């Protein structure tokens, strides 16, 4: 899909690095310790991200009979971690933002394993002609544009907390703008290629988006998680780091990037609609919790 070396080799990876560094500025070691101190929500969320989302992508690629390269691209997207947009929508929906940020951070680290793993499995399963992808090269690429910037952001926060406090809001706005501009540029630069295949891939991409949010919400509720945690997990599954999928896919074959480009064009609309619905439900639940606490307070005294 994307032939421009400037876009795929420099601008897109740089934009992802800035986004991940901005994420790192929000994190402390305690966010990673949540796996041990409050494990249920994180573990259920990671089960959804690391296993259910990629398997749903496999299923949708088969169900919609996608051509091999598009099928690989859809699985690559399904295996990609959540993104900062999921954190923002979780906050707006009154979901568990701390859980959302923790899942984004942990899944970004885990992407060094999950992305190459499912990329290799999908390439073999669909017999896709994407050359001979070097798994070591994919690992290094994911490492360079996710883990290293996150670590740099965390270290900057640890060493210069006042500086980070003063610049983080601007860095976050810039990173989100970069994400939008670069992904939009990727779509526009190969508009003809995307439109040629949009009829093939749009149904599968939309089905994956809706199924991922619905299934992950159901799994979270079956695990007896609250609405706020279930909201965070669903949005993390529905709003992937599509820029990462495009950057990795562009190093393999042009068509591999198409599912992520199409997915990114509507995921904020479906995710936003879900966030709006859950914000009302979570607000009512918060009000009931506060009212119950207020009634119990005189009894305690």
CORGIBEL-V430870 format. One line per field, one symbol per residue. phi: phi as a letter, one per 20 degrees, with the letter a starting at -180 (. if undefined). A space follows every 10 residues. Layout:
phi: ???
This chain:
phi: .deffffeec ffffffffff fffgfedcff fefggdecff fffffffffe cffffffgff fffelfggff fffffgffef ffcfffffff ffemeeffff ffffffffff gfefffffff fffffeleed mcffffffff ffgfdcffff ffffffffec fffffedfff fffffffggf fffffffffc gfffffdfff dfffffffgf ffffffffff ffemefffff fffffffede efffffffff edagffefgf ffgffcffff ffffffffff ffffffffff ffffffffff e
